[in-house]
Amino acid sequence: MPDTIDYARYDRIRPLRWTGDSLELLDQRKLPFITEYISCRTSDEVAEAIHDLVVRGAPAIGIAAAWGVVLAERATVADNVDEAAARLEPALQRLNAARPTAVNLAWALARMRGALARADGNWRQLLEDEAHAINSEDLAANRRMGLLGAALISPGSGVLTHCNTGSLATAGFGTALGVIRAGVAQGRIARVFAGETRPWLQGARLTVWELQQDGIDATLIADSAAAHLMQTGRIQWVIVGADRICANGDTANKIGTYQLAIAARYHGVRFMVVAPASTVDMATASGDLIDIEERDSAELHAIAGTRTVAEGITAWNPVFDVTPHTLIDAIVTERGVIEHPDAAAMRAVFGA
């Protein structure tokens, strides 16, 4: 099997483009039928784009926020670093509030604060350099994770993924979808299934579209068909991303992930979580301490803008759920593979 990947074939899509004076974001709300970039020229426009799901996926949100800080810097008048830090902080707070569950957002903003703290008279250039570094490091991490995760998969396997964890959610190549890309390229993965992922249909609108761009056949299923698919024996792995990984290995991811993990354990299907080290939050002991974002219940009342629910019906719309570490067979980061994760295994890789 090849141990290298033809990235010219399997890494074509970029959701974020820095032009030098603006951040262009591929509007993921309009895919797959309209490919349109939105230009953000202020940090508040970036925060709004993050909140409104123009850009989504934990790593991509963090990268976008880093460029949002650069845009805030461009609009800041300050005589020294301390004054700049004070004047930039409100913009950083607004960016941080845009999506509270994804730890990459706070992580990226912390890195930008750190770059500012190290700066002197060149603080503007250091902020821009740090944003470039966050972007390039994420792409390198994704490519490494792809190879590490694919190595766990036996040739001829079938896999199921949930939500979108590909180039659209990252700097490029993807996390869980990067493993799938690498596994297909190496001949390890023979069948790919993707859940539709209600209510925003990231699987139906984004994941299968991404794979189609690479010439990878993928079969779309209703979210409610996943357990039946496992029962047929056509998949051997569920491969998902993460928005936060706790110190004990509990993982927050797109709503619906937890029930996939339960069904996978019952059917003897292995469960893999793929995310960069920036998603690991060793300061949060377990998943029950994670702030789970809830969005407007109106998102459940309609599909593509067409109302499907009678007036007066209430709805509950949590965006994420938490999968206990006991249901996870492997966590893959660029630092390595943690099989059967628990607090001790996480500390061995990430420290206290």
BELMOPE-V846992 format. One record per residue. PSI is psi in whole degrees, 0 to 359 (NA if undefined). D_FIRST is the distance of its C-alpha to the first C-alpha in Angstrom with 2 decimals. Layout:
# BELMOPE-V846992
psi:d_first
PSI:D_FIRST
PSI:D_FIRST
This chain:
# BELMOPE-V846992
psi:d_first
141:0.00
141:3.80
8:6.41
162:9.08
140:10.73
89:13.20
337:16.14
332:18.58
321:17.26
13:16.57
66:19.47
336:22.60
138:25.22
119:27.68
344:30.30
137:32.43
120:33.87
124:36.37
349:38.83
332:40.94
4:43.70
161:42.14
119:39.08
126:37.71
126:36.08
119:34.32
101:36.56
350:34.24
338:37.24
349:37.38
153:33.79
1:32.46
336:35.50
125:36.82
104:34.88
132:37.46
137:37.58
133:40.45
122:41.93
125:43.05
358:45.62
159:46.83
326:45.41
326:47.19
324:45.47
315:42.09
318:43.28
320:44.43
323:41.13
313:39.29
322:41.81
6:41.78
22:37.96
314:37.72
139:34.95
170:33.22
128:30.38
310:31.12
318:29.36
324:30.74
317:34.15
317:34.17
315:33.29
318:35.95
321:38.46
316:37.89
331:38.74
324:41.64
320:43.03
318:42.85
322:44.80
321:47.29
320:47.66
333:48.50
5:51.37
131:52.65
120:55.64
145:55.92
341:57.63
174:55.38
317:52.22
318:54.11
320:55.74
316:52.45
317:50.81
320:53.74
335:53.73
335:49.98
318:49.87
322:51.15
320:48.41
322:45.77
320:47.38
321:47.27
317:43.59
328:42.90
352:44.88
321:42.92
101:40.27
339:41.08
323:38.19
112:35.23
336:35.36
330:33.47
306:36.67
323:38.89
314:36.32
319:36.16
325:39.94
321:40.32
320:38.25
322:40.52
320:43.57
319:42.25
320:41.84
322:45.39
332:46.68
350:45.33
166:46.84
247:50.20
346:51.47
33:48.00
330:47.06
314:46.30
323:43.68
323:42.12
316:41.70
319:39.93
321:37.69
320:36.77
317:35.87
318:33.59
318:31.96
318:31.45
309:29.69
325:27.39
323:26.56
317:25.59
316:23.11
319:21.49
318:21.52
318:19.87
322:16.87
316:16.55
324:17.13
314:14.43
319:11.76
315:13.92
319:14.51
328:11.11
342:10.29
349:13.27
130:12.18
145:11.32
141:9.30
11:12.05
160:14.24
147:17.11
154:18.44
135:21.85
164:22.89
144:26.46
208:28.35
125:26.56
29:24.32
208:22.72
326:23.78
337:27.26
3:27.63
190:26.45
340:26.50
158:23.33
312:19.78
169:21.09
272:20.90
320:19.97
334:19.08
319:16.94
318:14.85
317:14.84
312:13.97
320:10.95
322:9.97
315:10.69
328:8.90
359:5.47
13:6.89
327:8.33
122:11.75
337:13.61
132:17.10
128:18.73
145:22.41
131:24.71
149:28.20
327:30.98
73:32.27
154:36.05
350:38.31
358:36.65
42:33.88
326:31.13
316:28.50
319:30.28
327:31.31
307:28.53
309:25.18
331:24.84
314:26.27
311:23.71
324:20.80
322:22.73
330:22.93
0:19.14
22:19.07
123:17.63
129:19.69
142:21.40
124:24.27
137:27.23
155:29.25
145:32.58
323:32.39
356:34.54
358:32.08
314:29.44
321:30.80
320:31.17
316:27.55
320:26.54
331:29.03
345:27.37
11:24.17
351:21.96
147:20.55
344:19.20
142:19.35
128:21.91
118:20.71
167:23.64
199:24.97
148:28.19
341:31.43
134:32.55
122:31.26
173:34.18
337:34.77
3:34.21
354:31.00
145:32.85
128:31.36
132:33.16
179:31.35
140:32.37
135:34.90
345:33.39
318:30.58
314:32.71
331:33.33
320:29.62
319:29.12
312:32.04
321:30.84
316:27.30
319:28.84
322:31.12
4:28.43
23:25.93
134:23.47
155:21.90
120:23.00
133:21.27
129:23.26
122:21.71
151:24.22
163:25.03
335:27.31
344:30.14
345:30.16
129:31.01
87:34.77
351:35.86
349:39.45
115:39.24
320:39.29
169:38.24
337:37.65
355:41.27
0:42.27
136:40.23
110:42.32
117:41.00
137:41.75
134:43.71
177:44.10
129:46.85
340:47.31
338:47.96
337:44.20
350:44.26
349:47.27
159:45.62
122:42.51
38:42.09
354:45.70
119:47.17
135:48.91
1:48.00
141:50.08
150:53.85
145:55.86
359:56.73
128:53.54
157:52.17
150:48.45
128:46.40
65:43.42
142:41.41
334:38.32
162:36.28
172:36.13
126:35.08
120:32.50
147:33.54
336:31.09
344:31.63
2:29.68
127:26.61
327:23.72
136:21.99
126:23.06
121:20.50
175:22.04
346:21.12
351:22.88
185:20.52
129:20.10
106:23.33
142:22.99
61:26.26
143:28.00
184:31.69
319:34.19
317:33.49
323:29.72
318:30.36
325:32.95
331:30.68
321:28.41
358:30.97
186:34.28
NA:37.46
